[in-house]
């Protein structure tokens, strides 16, 4: 098992150096011991805001998903095809920022995100039959590139139940230097986050500007400065050296981001969402072709249609009710 502070160099987020001292940076707590104790598992999620499990997912299922993603990257000439594909040696390209995976060509990733292992976990955690979004996300972080900024997922997908959880699954071994996820310790309990920032929805006010920690920006981010977020709340950023088969499940209220990729390899991962099947679901993320977040208009077909957003959302909600 990997141990803390194995990084060979200074870790960064969006080029900001992370304070790696013990009061600001720590290891995700592993919770495999809770799997056979439902009440303990729910209490751990309520306390920590996440559950980290090592070697929980079938490794071959994860590797099959990795192969699907690498094949698409290879077809797009985004990895070095002069070396074995599994090495995932990336090439410098601006195309990574605009990368839109063809999900129909990723059946193994869908199999992973809807696997019995994940369903069984949420059946225990939620004490009921679970459901996942039809949409799943695939991420490819190019070599020596900046990562995702600090945010909570609920601002992108909060128009259904609030009892919603994210899975983050590395598709391969992902050491700290390669840009794994980081979760701000117990941030799901911060009132300022839960009852202010997390009450916002990116599609209801897509032009909203934020000024935080010296930067002006739009979108769903809480901040673009992870070290400043740590100092603001005095909580630790938590991460790990991830291995094939590991998964972290966390509250969509938890603040999180990812470390920068300091290596020559592409960091690939997938994430998806789970909730109770009986709870209302956000209509933006269900159906054969989910509409997603409409504020990203340049990446969506609806940007070319003169149709009000709230009318589209009404149609999608009606469709989900009939499904």
C-alpha positions as CSV (number, residue, x, y, z in Angstrom):
1,X,0.0,0.0,0.0
2,X,1.2,3.5,-0.8
3,X,2.2,5.8,2.0
4,X,2.0,9.5,2.4
5,X,4.7,11.9,1.2
6,X,6.1,9.6,-1.4
7,X,6.0,12.4,-4.0
8,X,9.5,13.0,-5.5
9,X,8.8,16.6,-6.1
10,X,6.7,19.6,-5.0
11,X,3.0,18.9,-5.8
12,X,0.9,21.7,-7.4
13,X,-2.6,22.5,-8.3
14,X,-3.0,24.9,-11.3
15,X,0.7,25.6,-10.7
16,X,0.1,26.7,-7.1
17,X,2.5,24.8,-4.8
18,X,0.6,22.7,-2.2
19,X,1.6,23.0,1.4
20,X,2.6,19.4,2.1
21,X,3.1,19.7,5.8
22,X,1.0,17.4,8.0
23,X,-1.4,20.2,9.1
24,X,-2.4,21.0,5.5
25,X,-2.0,17.7,3.6
26,X,-2.9,14.1,4.4
27,X,-3.9,10.7,3.3
28,X,-7.4,9.5,2.5
29,X,-8.7,7.2,5.2
30,X,-9.2,3.6,3.9
31,X,-12.6,2.2,4.9
32,X,-12.7,-1.4,3.6
33,X,-13.3,-2.5,7.2
34,X,-16.7,-0.8,7.2
35,X,-18.1,-2.8,4.2
36,X,-19.6,-5.5,6.3
37,X,-21.1,-3.0,8.8
38,X,-23.7,-0.9,7.1
39,X,-24.3,1.5,10.0
40,X,-20.6,2.0,10.4
41,X,-20.3,2.6,6.7
42,X,-23.0,5.3,6.7
43,X,-21.5,6.9,9.8
44,X,-18.1,7.0,8.1
45,X,-19.6,8.7,5.0
46,X,-21.4,11.2,7.2
47,X,-18.3,12.0,9.2
48,X,-15.7,12.1,6.5
49,X,-17.8,13.0,3.4
50,X,-16.1,10.2,1.5
51,X,-15.4,6.4,1.5
52,X,-12.0,5.3,0.1
53,X,-11.7,1.6,-0.9
54,X,-8.5,-0.1,-2.0
55,X,-8.7,-3.1,-4.4
56,X,-12.5,-3.0,-4.3
57,X,-13.1,-3.0,-8.1
58,X,-12.3,-6.0,-10.3
59,X,-8.9,-5.1,-11.8
60,X,-9.6,-6.7,-15.2
61,X,-12.8,-4.6,-15.5
62,X,-10.8,-1.5,-14.8
63,X,-8.0,-2.5,-17.2
64,X,-10.6,-3.2,-19.9
65,X,-12.0,0.4,-19.4
66,X,-8.4,1.7,-19.6
67,X,-7.8,0.0,-22.9
68,X,-11.0,1.5,-24.4
69,X,-9.9,5.0,-23.4
70,X,-6.3,4.6,-24.6
71,X,-7.5,3.3,-27.9
72,X,-9.5,6.5,-28.5
73,X,-6.5,8.6,-27.4
74,X,-4.3,6.5,-29.8
75,X,-6.8,7.0,-32.7
76,X,-6.7,10.8,-32.0
77,X,-2.8,10.7,-32.0
78,X,-2.8,12.0,-28.4
79,X,-0.4,9.3,-27.1
80,X,2.9,8.2,-28.5
81,X,2.2,5.3,-30.8
82,X,5.9,4.4,-31.1
83,X,5.8,2.8,-27.6
84,X,3.3,0.3,-26.2
85,X,-0.2,1.9,-25.9
86,X,-0.5,0.9,-22.2
87,X,2.4,3.2,-21.3
88,X,0.0,6.1,-22.1
89,X,2.9,8.4,-23.1
90,X,1.2,11.6,-24.0
91,X,2.0,14.1,-26.7
92,X,1.7,17.8,-26.2
93,X,-1.5,18.9,-27.8
94,X,-4.2,21.6,-27.2
95,X,-6.7,19.0,-28.3
96,X,-6.7,17.6,-24.7
97,X,-8.6,20.7,-23.6
98,X,-11.4,20.1,-26.2
99,X,-11.4,16.4,-25.9
100,X,-14.9,14.9,-26.1
101,X,-14.8,11.1,-25.9
102,X,-17.2,9.0,-28.0
103,X,-19.0,7.3,-25.2
104,X,-20.5,4.7,-27.6
105,X,-17.0,3.5,-28.2
106,X,-16.3,3.0,-24.5
107,X,-18.5,0.0,-23.5
108,X,-16.0,-1.2,-21.0
109,X,-16.1,2.1,-19.2
110,X,-19.9,1.9,-19.0
111,X,-19.6,-1.6,-17.7
112,X,-17.3,-0.4,-15.0
113,X,-19.5,2.6,-13.9
114,X,-22.6,0.3,-13.7
115,X,-20.8,-2.7,-12.2
116,X,-22.3,-4.9,-9.5
117,X,-19.5,-3.8,-7.1
118,X,-20.7,-0.2,-7.2
119,X,-24.4,-1.1,-7.2
120,X,-23.8,-3.3,-4.2
121,X,-21.9,-0.6,-2.3
122,X,-24.7,2.0,-2.8
123,X,-27.4,-0.5,-2.0
124,X,-25.7,-0.7,1.4
125,X,-24.9,3.0,1.8
126,X,-28.4,4.2,0.7
127,X,-30.3,1.3,2.3
128,X,-32.3,0.9,-0.9
129,X,-32.1,0.3,-4.6
130,X,-29.6,2.6,-6.3
131,X,-29.5,4.3,-9.7
132,X,-26.7,5.9,-11.6
133,X,-26.9,8.7,-14.1
134,X,-27.0,7.6,-17.7
135,X,-24.1,10.0,-18.4
136,X,-20.6,9.1,-17.2
137,X,-17.5,11.2,-17.4
138,X,-14.1,10.3,-18.8
139,X,-11.1,12.5,-18.0
140,X,-7.7,12.6,-19.7
141,X,-5.1,14.9,-18.0
142,X,-2.3,15.5,-20.5
143,X,1.4,15.4,-19.5
144,X,2.8,18.3,-17.5
145,X,-0.6,20.0,-17.4
146,X,-2.8,21.8,-14.9
147,X,-5.7,20.1,-13.2
148,X,-9.4,20.6,-12.3
149,X,-10.0,23.6,-10.0
150,X,-11.7,23.5,-6.6
151,X,-15.5,22.8,-6.8
152,X,-18.4,20.8,-5.5
153,X,-20.3,18.6,-7.9
154,X,-23.8,19.5,-6.7
155,X,-23.7,22.9,-8.5
156,X,-23.6,21.0,-11.8
157,X,-26.2,18.3,-11.0
158,X,-28.4,19.5,-8.2
159,X,-31.8,19.6,-9.9
160,X,-32.7,16.2,-8.6
161,X,-32.1,14.7,-5.2
162,X,-29.5,16.3,-2.9
163,X,-28.6,12.8,-1.6
164,X,-26.2,12.2,-4.4
165,X,-22.7,10.7,-4.5
166,X,-19.7,10.7,-6.9
167,X,-17.4,7.8,-7.7
168,X,-13.8,8.7,-8.9
169,X,-12.0,5.7,-10.4
170,X,-8.4,5.9,-11.7
171,X,-8.0,3.8,-14.9
172,X,-4.6,2.7,-14.0
173,X,-2.0,3.4,-11.3
174,X,-2.1,7.1,-10.5
175,X,0.6,8.3,-8.1
176,X,0.4,11.8,-6.6
177,X,2.7,13.2,-9.3
178,X,0.2,12.1,-12.0
179,X,-2.7,14.3,-10.8
180,X,-5.2,12.2,-8.7
181,X,-8.2,13.7,-7.0
182,X,-7.9,15.6,-3.7
183,X,-10.8,16.1,-1.3
184,X,-10.9,18.9,1.3
185,X,-11.3,17.2,4.7
186,X,-14.9,17.4,6.1
187,X,-15.7,20.2,3.6
188,X,-19.2,18.7,3.1
189,X,-20.0,20.0,6.7
190,X,-18.9,23.6,6.1
191,X,-22.0,25.8,6.4
192,X,-20.7,28.4,4.0
193,X,-20.2,25.8,1.4
194,X,-23.3,23.7,2.0
195,X,-25.8,26.6,2.4
196,X,-24.3,29.2,0.1
197,X,-22.1,28.1,-2.7
198,X,-23.7,24.7,-3.1
199,X,-27.2,26.2,-3.4
200,X,-26.2,27.7,-6.7
201,X,-26.8,26.0,-10.1
202,X,-24.5,26.8,-13.1
203,X,-27.4,26.6,-15.5
204,X,-29.8,28.9,-13.7
205,X,-27.2,31.7,-13.7
206,X,-24.6,30.8,-16.2
207,X,-23.1,34.3,-16.4
208,X,-22.4,34.6,-12.7
209,X,-19.0,36.0,-12.0
210,X,-17.1,35.1,-8.9
211,X,-14.1,36.9,-7.3
212,X,-12.3,34.6,-4.9
213,X,-8.7,34.5,-3.7
214,X,-7.6,37.3,-6.0
215,X,-9.1,35.9,-9.2
216,X,-12.2,36.8,-11.2
217,X,-13.8,33.9,-13.1
218,X,-17.1,32.3,-14.3
219,X,-18.4,28.8,-14.0
220,X,-19.0,26.4,-11.2
221,X,-15.7,26.6,-9.4
222,X,-15.5,27.7,-5.8
223,X,-11.9,28.9,-6.3
224,X,-8.9,28.4,-8.6
225,X,-6.4,28.6,-5.8
226,X,-6.4,25.3,-3.8
227,X,-3.7,26.4,-1.3
228,X,-5.8,29.5,-0.4
229,X,-8.9,27.3,0.1
230,X,-6.9,25.2,2.6
231,X,-5.9,28.3,4.5
232,X,-9.4,29.7,4.4
233,X,-10.9,26.8,6.2
234,X,-7.8,25.4,8.0
235,X,-8.6,21.9,6.7
236,X,-6.3,19.4,5.0
237,X,-6.3,18.4,1.4
238,X,-6.5,14.5,1.3
239,X,-5.3,12.3,-1.5
240,X,-3.4,9.0,-2.1
241,X,-1.2,7.1,-4.5
242,X,-4.0,5.2,-6.3
243,X,-3.7,1.7,-7.7
244,X,-5.8,-0.2,-10.2
245,X,-9.0,-1.3,-8.4
246,X,-9.1,1.6,-6.0
247,X,-12.2,3.9,-5.9
248,X,-13.2,6.9,-3.8
249,X,-16.9,7.7,-3.3
250,X,-17.8,11.1,-1.9
251,X,-20.6,13.6,-1.2
252,X,-21.4,15.9,-4.1
253,X,-21.2,18.7,-1.5
254,X,-17.5,18.0,-0.8
255,X,-14.9,20.5,-2.1
256,X,-12.4,18.7,-4.3
257,X,-9.9,19.2,-7.1
258,X,-7.0,17.3,-8.7
259,X,-3.3,17.7,-8.5
260,X,-1.4,18.7,-11.6
261,X,0.1,16.0,-13.8
262,X,3.8,16.4,-13.5
263,X,4.7,13.2,-15.5
264,X,5.0,12.3,-19.2
265,X,2.0,10.0,-19.0
266,X,-1.7,10.8,-19.6
267,X,-3.7,10.5,-16.4
268,X,-7.0,8.8,-17.2
269,X,-10.0,8.4,-14.9
270,X,-13.8,8.0,-15.0
271,X,-16.4,9.4,-12.6
272,X,-20.2,8.9,-12.3
273,X,-23.0,9.5,-9.9
274,X,-25.3,7.3,-7.7
275,X,-28.5,8.0,-5.8
276,X,-31.6,6.2,-4.7
277,X,-33.7,5.0,-7.6
278,X,-36.8,6.3,-5.8
279,X,-35.5,9.9,-5.5
280,X,-35.9,12.6,-8.2
281,X,-33.1,12.6,-10.7
282,X,-31.5,15.6,-12.5
283,X,-33.0,15.5,-16.0
284,X,-29.8,16.9,-17.5
285,X,-28.0,13.6,-17.0
286,X,-30.5,11.0,-18.1
287,X,-31.7,9.6,-21.4
288,X,-29.9,8.2,-24.5
289,X,-28.2,11.6,-25.1
290,X,-28.2,13.6,-21.9
291,X,-28.2,17.4,-22.5
292,X,-25.7,18.1,-19.7
293,X,-24.8,21.5,-18.5
294,X,-26.1,24.0,-21.0
295,X,-23.9,26.8,-19.8
296,X,-21.1,25.1,-21.8
297,X,-22.8,26.3,-24.9
298,X,-19.9,26.1,-27.3
299,X,-19.8,22.3,-26.7
300,X,-23.5,21.6,-27.1
301,X,-25.9,21.2,-30.0
302,X,-28.5,23.4,-28.2
303,X,-26.2,26.4,-28.6
304,X,-27.4,26.4,-32.2
305,X,-31.1,26.3,-31.3
306,X,-33.2,29.3,-30.3
307,X,-34.9,27.5,-27.5
308,X,-35.1,28.9,-23.9
309,X,-33.1,26.8,-21.5
310,X,-36.0,26.4,-19.0
311,X,-38.3,25.1,-21.7
312,X,-35.6,22.5,-22.6
313,X,-35.2,21.5,-19.0
314,X,-39.0,21.1,-18.6
315,X,-39.1,18.8,-21.6
316,X,-36.2,16.7,-20.2
317,X,-37.8,16.5,-16.7
318,X,-41.1,15.3,-18.3
319,X,-39.1,12.7,-20.3
320,X,-37.4,11.4,-17.1
321,X,-40.8,11.2,-15.3
322,X,-42.2,9.0,-18.1
323,X,-39.1,6.8,-18.3
